[in-house]
Amino acid sequence: MKIVVFVSSVMLLNSCQKEEKEIQITADDYHRAVDKITEVMVHDIFSPPVASRIYNYSNIAAYEVISQEGGNYKTLSNQLHDLKSVPAIDTTKSVNHKIAALVAYLEVGKSLLFSEDRVEVYRDSLYNSWQLQNEKMFNDSKEYGLKVAEHIKTWYATDNYAQTRTMPKFSVNTEDPSRWQPTPPDYMDGIEPHWKKIRPSIIDSSSQFKPARYPDFSLEKDTPFYKELMETYEVGNLIKEEGEKSEKLEIAQFWDCNPYVSTHKGHLMFATKKITPGAHWIGICKIACKKTNSDFAKTVFAYTKTSIAIADAFISCWDEKYRSNLIRPETLINQHIDENWTPVLQTPPFPEYTSGHSVVSGAASTVLTNIFGDNFRFEDDTELQYGLPVRSFTSFNQAADEAAISRLYGGIHYRAAIDLGLDQGRSLGAFVIGKLKMNTPNSEVVSAN
C-alpha cells in the first residue's frame, strides 16, 4: 500500500513539473516569424507601399504585447493615430509574453496576406510544439495574443485602406510633356495613386515632409533638368560599356528590390519575384539585432520602430509622387534622345519624384542609427537568396546613400529625386525618433564596430 502511494506521488510530482515547465522562446523565433511573413509577401507580390503596411501592423501587434510585460517598453497606444489601449492581461493566467507576441504577429500578418494558408501551416507547427511543452501556458498565451491581434485588426480597418481599393485608377495626362506616362515593358497603370489617403502611424499628415521642388521641367540643353536627364542617360550607357565588371551595375542590382520584374521573350512573358525596398531594410534590422545579440523584447522593439518609419515614409513619398506626377527618364530619353535606350533596371510603374528607395532608406537608416548607433559595421546578406553577393557597409547611413544612388545607376531616377528624397526620408526618420516615446532602456544605443 505504501509503495502504491509512493508511486502515485512521484507520478503526480512529475505531472506538476511538466505543467510548470517554461516554454523557451528566443529572438531567433521572432526573426523566423518575420522571415515567414516576408516569404509569403514575395509569393503574393505586394507592392512596396502595401508591403510596408503589413510589416507595420504585424510588428505593432507584437510590440503591444511586449509593452504589457512591465519592463522597459512603453505602449504605443495614444501615441499612434487612433490606437487605443490593448486589452489588459489577466494576471491569474500563465501568459508567456513572447508566445503571445508571436501569436499576435502571425495572426495580424496572416490577415493582411492573400496566401493565409502558408502562414497557417507555419503557425500550426509552432502551436503544436508549444502545446506539447506546456498546454496551459500555451492556451493562456494564445488567448491573449489573439485578443491583441483582434484589437490591432479593428484599428487597422479604419486606416482608409479598404476605401482606397475602390477609388479610381490614376488618369494619365497626355497633354503635358512633363507628366508621368506608363513605362515599358508592360505599361502598367500607376500603382497606389491614393496611398497618401492612408492614415499615417506617427507623422501629422502625408504632406508634412513635402520635399523641396525638383528643377523645373525643360528640354533646353543648358537647363538643370535637362542636365540631370543626360546624366541618367550617360551613366546608363557607361554601365553598359563596363559590363559585368561594373560596380555600379552590382550596386543597382543589389538594391533593385522590385517585387515584380517581367521579362518578355517573343510571345512569352515570365515574372521574377523579389523583396520590396522596405523588406530589404527589415532584413538589415534583422542583421543588426543578431549582431548585437538583442534579446526578444529589443528585437521586437527594433522591428517595430523601423517598420513605423518605413510605413510613414511610403505615405510621405507617395503623397509627393502623385502631386508632382513627374515623367520618368526612360520615357524622355526614348522620346527625345535615343529610342532604343533601356535602363539597367526595369522602371517601376509610378511617377518619378521623389525616389521611394531614397525616402525609405533615409527614414529606416536614421531610426536604425538611433537604435544601434552610428558607425555600425555590418555585412548585408539580404539579397543572397536572389543570387546577389554580400555587400559590406560601415554604417546604416552609408547603406542608405548607396541604396539611393543605385536608382541613378539603374536608370530610373534623376539626381534630384535621389538627393532630395534622402533629405525627405531622414527628416521623417528624425521626427519618428523625436515623437515616439517607447521608453527604451539606457542600453538602447549599441555600437558594433
Summary of the structure (lengths in Angstrom):
residues: 449
radius of gyration: 24.2
end to end distance: 67.7
largest distance: 104.7
contacts: 1551
relative contact order: 0.14
helix: 57%
strand: 4%
